[in-house]
Amino acid sequence: MNWISSLQARLAIAIGASVTILWLAAAVATADRLEREMEQVYDDGLKATAERILPIAQHDLREGHPRHESAEVDEEDDSRRDAQPKREFRYGEDVTFILRDGQGRIVLGSAGVDASVFPPFEKPGFSQTGTHQLYSAVSTDGNLSISVAEPLAHRQQLSKKMLLGLVLPLLIVIPLSLVAILVAVRISLRPVRALKQGLSLRGAQDLSPLAAAGLPRELLPISTGINQLLTRLKGAFDAERTFAANVAHELRTPVAGAIAQAQRICSETKEELTAERTREIETTLKRLMRMSEKLMQLARAEGGRLRSDEAFDLRSVLHMIVKDFERAGQGRIELTMPETAVLSPLDPDAVGILARNLIENALKHGAQGSPVHVTLEQQGTLSVANDGPILPPEAMDRLMRRFERGNLKIVGSGLGLAIVKAIADRVGAAIEVVSPRRGRSEGVEVRVSLPIN
């Protein structure tokens, strides 16, 4: 699952589970320790109760039974004493006690005491039955003994309340701790997300080094390794572009000289075969000249600076490009532009190269005699459309590759749309090839959404 593959989720789950287990273990240990301590407190309370009541009850019995009473009364008291306690103390609902004389007869008890709860007195100290915890003590003269009992259910009830009081806060603290852990992990991983976002938003042509400022120490080796790789790639691409640009530039002068020589030979010779071969050489040299120019444009598109410091009006560049084509004898271009300025941060030369290649491609591959429609929209979309056969879907992506031509019978370099795509990719412009063109049943339309201010 996607959330399992997330480093943030893994850290949050691991830390949250560890903290939860530690909280629960601490709660269990605390509850066990507290239960033992409370048992000791309960036993100390029973012992203190017995030691406090015994002398008071002994004094009360002594004051309430004078020695001059008759033997008949004593015998009657003895018979009653065997049946139930002589007197009652109201001590509490949970803790009860009874007093026995030296013969084991009950002489005093707490209010509502159940004598069956108390087993026969054997020796002082703690004892336990199935339902009660007892403590027994003997007076200093040995004539009275006291047994104090507390229900085990009362202790268990108090233990449950104590455990509930310990668990309830955890039910609130643990979820809050998990949320706090998730927030802390998310904040701590902010540099990782920033690095990820920076890499994901980079274009294919952006080989600038990653910024190492603010990255944690664990991510610095990754950033350093990526920067080293980007440096090597940039060096390789720069060498390739420099080589292509240098070759294209250096070829222009000798090729131009060779074309001039071929034209001179063609004009001076009187042999038809020589003139024909000279014209073929001239055509080949002109093709080589065009290829070198396209290679220079491609090197400019891939390695040059495509953004200017100041915005300019796209309409002026398109107007100048169309005028150049008209001066060259291409008068079938119909230019449509908005009345207000369309300002763009792109370099005018880059826009000129892009527009020139789109128009050249439409003039060469479109239906001869049909106009080429060049439209600039207010939102910066440049559209170049021509009539002609419909392109199959698989040919649209193929024509964006280098040295790919749709019609092999037409002279061309196969670099025009590749140059357009290179410029569009570098400036973040969307390029779309539509066939048939909008509102028609045939033709091809190329739309490039240029960035504007």
N, C-alpha and C positions, 0 to 999 in steps of 0.2 A: 504494500500500500504506500501511497505517496507520503503520508504523514510519518510512517515508520522510517522512510529514507531521509527525513529531515533531521539535521543535526540539532536544531532547536528542540524538536519534539523528543529526541532521544535523551538529551540532557535534562529536559524538564521531567520526563518520566523517571529517569534514573535518580535524580536528586529528590523528586517528590516521593518516590517509593521508599528511598532510604530514610528520608525525614519522617514519613508516616510510620515506618517500622520502628524507628527509634522512639517516636512519641508513644506508640502502643507498648513497646517494651518497658519504657520508663513508667507508663501508667500501671502496667501489671506489677512491676517491682514495687512501685509506691503503694499500690493497693494491698499487696501482700504484707509489706512492712507495716502499713497503717493498721491492717487487721490484727496483726500480732500485738501492736502497741495498744489497740483498743481493748483486746482481750485482757491485757495486763491491767488496763485502767478499770475495766469492769470488775475484775477479781479484786483489785485494791478497793473498789467501792463497796463490794460485798463484805470484805474484811473490816473496813472502816465502819460500815453500818452495824455489824455484829458487835464490834468493840465499843461503839457508842451507845447502843441500846441496852446491852447486857447490864451495866451498872445502874442505869436509870430504872430498868424493869426490876432489878433486884431491890432497889430502894423502894420502889412503889409497892412491891409485894410485901416488903417488911412493914411498911406503914399501914397497909390495908388489912393485915391479918395479925391482931394483937395476940399475945401469948395467953391472956386470961380467958379466951373463949372456951366454951364447954366442949367435952369430948364428943357429945352428940352432934354438935355443930361441925366439929372436925370430921366426924365420920361422914356426915352428909356432904360436906365439901369435898371429901376424898372421892365419894361416888360420882359427884358431878365433874370433878377434875378428870376422872378417867374417861368421861363421855365427850367433853369438849373443853376448850380453853376457858379458864376462870374469868379472865379479863381480855379486852381487845385494845390494841393501839392502831390508830390510822396513820400508817407510814407512807404508803404509796400503792398504786395499782399494779405496778410491775414487780416490785421487790416485796416479798412477804417473809414473815419469820414466825417461829414458835419458840417458847421457853419450856423446858422440861426440868422437873426436879431430879433429885438424885435417883429416884426409882423409875425415871423415864416417863413420868406422867406429865401431860401438857398442862401448864399452869397459866400460860399467857400466849396470846397470838395477835397478829395484825388483823385489821378489819377484813372480813370475808376470806380469811385464810382457809385453804383446803389442806387438812391434815394429812390426806393420803399422798400428797406430793412429797412429804418428808419421810425418808426411810428412818428406821431406828438409829439412834445415836450410837456411834461406835467409837470415834476418836475425833479430836479437833483437826481442823484443816479443810481443804477443798475436796469436794466429791461431785460426781455428776451422774444424773440419771438420764433416761431417754428424753426427758423434756425440760429438765432444769439443771442449772449450775448452782451448787450449794457451798456454803461455808459454815463451819461449826466451831464454836468456842465454848470454854468452860470458865465459870467464875473462879475467883481466887480461892474461895473456900470449898469448891468442888460440889456445892449443893445444887447449882443451876447450870444448865447448858442451853445454848442458843444455836439455832440453825436458821440461816438466812438463805432464801432461794430466789433465783431470778430465772424467768423462762428463757430457754435457748432461742425460742421464736422471736423474742424481743431483741436479742442480740443480732440475730440474722436480719431482722427488719432494719435495725440501725446500720448494719454492714451494707445492706443493699442501698440504703439512702446515701451512705458515704461513698459507695462505688458509683452510684448514679451522679452524685455531685462531682466526682472526679472525671467521669466519662463525658458528661454533657458539655463542659468547656472544650473538650477535645473535638467534639463534633462540630464546633464552631471554629476552633483554632486550626484544625487540620485542613479544611477547605480553604481557609484564608491563607494558610501557609503555602498550599499548592498554587493558589493564584499569585501570591507574592513571588514564589519561585519562578513561575512562568514569566512574569513581568521582568524579574531580574535577569533571567536567561535571555529574554528577548532584547533587553537593553544591552546586555553584555555582548551579544552577537551582532550588534548594530554595525560594527566595522566589516563583518563578514557579509552582511546584506548589502552594504555600500559597495564592497568589492564586486559582489555578484551583479549588482545593478549596473555598475560601471562597465563591466565586461559585456553584459547583455545588450546595452544600448550602443555599443561601439559598432560602427560600420565595418564592412569587410576591408575597406581601404585605410582604416585608422590604425596606424602602427605606432602611435605615440606611447611613451612609457607610462606605466601605472604610477599614480601618486602613492608614495609610501607613508605619507604623513598621517598619523592617527591610527595606523594599523597596529594591532597587538604583536608582541614579539613572536608568537607562534605562526603568524601569517607572513612575516617578513621573508622567510626563505621562499615561499610560494610566489610572492610579489617579485622578488629578485629573479627567480627562475623564469617567470613570464616575461619580465623586462628584457632579460638576456635573449630569450627566444624572439621577442619582437624586434630587438636590435639586429639580430642576424637576418630575420626576414626582410626588414627594411633595407638592410645593406644589399641583399640579393635583388630586391625589386628595384632599388635605385640603380644598381649596376645594369640591370636589364633595360630600364627606361633610358639611362644615359647612353647605353650602347645603341639602342634603336634611334634615339634622337641624333646622336653624332653621325651614325651611318647615313640617316636620311639627310642631314644637313650637308655632310661632305659629298653626297652623291649629286646634290643639286647643281653645283658648278660644272663638274665634268659632264654630267648628263645634258645640261643646257648647251655646253660647248659641242657635244656630240650631235645634238639636234641641229645646231646651226651648221655644222659641217655637212650633215646629211642633206639639209635643205640646199646648201650651196652646190653640192655634187649633183643633186637632182636638177637644179636650174642650169648647170653648165653642161651636163652630159647630153648627147644627142642619141644615145642608144636607149631604145625603149625598155629593154630588159634591165639595164643598169638603173634606169630611172624608177622602174617598178620595185626593184629590190631596195633602192634607196628610200622610197616612200614607206616600205615595210619596216625598214630600220628606224625611220622617223616615228612611225606609229608605236613601235616597241619602246623606243626611248621615251616618248611622251607618257606611255603607260607606266614606265619605271619612274618618271617624274611625279605622276599622280600618286603612285604607291609610296614614294618617299614623303610626299606631303601628308598623306594619310597617317603614315607611321609617326611623323612629327606631331600631328594632332593627337594621336593616341598617347604618345609619351607625355604631351601637355595635359591630356585629360587625366592620366593616371598619376602624374607626379607633380604637376604644377599647382599653383595657388588658385583655387576656384572661387574664392570669396574676396570681395573688395572692402575697403574701409568705409566707403560711402555708398549709399543706395543710388541706383540709376534707373532710368525709365526704359523698360523693355521695348517699348514701341520704337525708340530711336534705333536700337540695334536691328530689329526686324526690318524697319524701313530701309536701312543701309544695305542689308543683305539682299533684299528683294531688288533694290536698284542695281546692285552688282550683277545679278542674274539677267536683268533686263538689258544692261549694257552689253552683256555677252550674247544677246540674241534670244534669250528665253523670256518671251513676253506673255506666256500663258499662266502666270502666277497671279492669283486673286488674293489680295491681302485684306483681312478684316481685323480692325483693332478698335478698342474702346476709345471714347472721346477723352477720358481722364487718364492721367498718368498711372502706370502700373510699376511701382517701385520695387526693386529686388536687390538683395545684398550680394548677388552673384557677380563674378568678374565678367565684364562685357565681352572679353575675348572668348571666355568659355561658353557664354550664351550664343555668340556668333558661330563658334565651331559646331555647337549642337544644332542650331537652326539651319546652317548651311548643309550639313550632312543629311538632315531630314528632307530638305527641299531637293537636294541632288538625288536622293534615293527615290523620291516620288516622281521626279522628272524622268529618270531612267527607266523605272519599272512600271510606271503608270501608263495608261492608254495614251498613245501618241495623238496629239491634237486636242485632247481634253484638258481643261484647266486644272491646275493644282491649287487647292484651297488652303491657304494659311490663315489660321484664326488665333488671335490672342484674346483670352477672356479676362475679365476684370480681376478674378481671383488668381490669376497667374498661370492658367492652363494654356499651353501652346498645342494647337492641333494642326497637323498637316495631313490632308486627305487627297487621294487621287482615285480616278476611275481605273478599272481594269479587272482582271479575273480575281475570284475569291481565293484567299489563302487558306489552305487546310490548317486545322488547329495545331498539328504537330510541327508545321513549318514556322509558326510564330516565334517559338522559343529558339528554334534552330537558327533563325536569321539574326539573333542577337549575338551569336558566337563569332569569333574572328574568322575571316576568310571564308565565310559562308555566303553564297549568293543564291537567290531564288531562281533566277533565269540565267543559265550558263551562256546563253547566246548573246547576252548584253555585256558589254565591256564594263568591268568594275573591279574594285579591289576586295570587296567583301568585308570592308572595315567600317562602313558608314554607320550602321546601326550598333556595332560593337563600341564605336566611339561615343555614340549617344548614350548607350547603357552605362559606359564607364563614368561619364560625367554625371548622369542621373544618380548612380549609386553613391558617388562621392559627396554630392550635395544633398542627399536625402530626398530626391524627387521621385515620385511614382511615375512609371512608364507603362503605357497600356497600348496594345496593338489590337485593333478591332477590324474584323473582316466578315461580312461586308460592312462598309462604312455606314454611319448613322443616317437613317432616312433614305438609304439606297439599297438596291438589291445586289450590288457588286462593289468592287473597289476595296481600298485599304485605308485605314485611318490610324495614325499614331498620335497619341495624346501624352504629353509630359506635363506634370503638375509642378511647376517651378516654385521655389519658396519666394514669398514676397514679404514686404514690411507692412 
